[in-house]
Amino acid sequence: MQSFSAAPSDRRPRLLVVELWGVGDVALALPFLQRAAARQRVTLLAKPHAAPLVARFCPEVELLPCTAPWTVHRGKYRLHRWPWRELATLVRTLRSRRFAAAVSVRPDPRDHFLMALAGAKSRAGFPRAGSGLLLHAPVPPPADPHRAAHWSALAAALDLPALPPAAPAPRPGRRLVIHTGAAQPTREWPRERFAALAQRVVAAGWEVTWLDASSGSLPELLATLAGADRFIGNDSGPGHLAAVLGVPTFSIFGAQLAANFHPVHPQAAWIDGRPCPFKPCHDYCRFAEPRCIRDLPLDEVWPRVERWLAGASA
């Protein structure tokens, strides 16, 4: 457990922030955490992979690591396999913090139930399937569907101070990182098309660093991305990390909608996958393979990338 011990005289209220999913989800939560930490003692309940992000971007936030059994990709409701003893210990730990408030950006009744078990005196979030009964402050969803807009709506509901806008520093170099990995196959553009794309990028005068899911630890990934001038990848965590580090990104989307989850950067660009009546399908494909992303040809992606590279360079 990474913990941040406030001074004994620190009487600021405690806030619990629940974000139990991927690296990209934690990256999108960072501006909210920074705003909240300016006024409250913040505890983030997240998977262990959040540790290097918290340490780098908001070290004053306490991290309670938790891999919730309902966040695994398969078999999430095999209740007899849940770590009930560890969950009971977690609840006791949360209750000992005596949180004044708790928030979750997801319209997820499981998050809201956990916030209630934590004993938070005030609970804010976006209700779904009757979970408004567990919330003291149901928040109307914003018109903008992007996850960042939902975090902003939560910040407004808690009357958190705004942070001064920070414009990313110019990146005039020609170092480009391509990351071919993603958490699930529904988010992976074929590797051979990435290789062909890399050849065109190199021919255009860029120096390419090739990464995938086996390319080292998360701190090593952050170090590599911090030295990049551009990033190209799938709809996955590394793209959000690059954006947080100030790197312009180009993302290839498949099962998810870019309008909901594109990396937040002034020079971010993307291409949406093929239309599908089941989108967004949240990583479970009804077909033998995810045609939404696998059917995107290189000759359709490259012109977008070429324009993005030219525009970002300008």
Order of alpha helices (4+ residues) and beta strands (2+ residues): beta-alpha-beta-alpha-beta-alpha-beta-alpha-beta-beta-alpha-beta-alpha-beta-alpha-beta-alpha-beta-alpha-beta-alpha-alpha
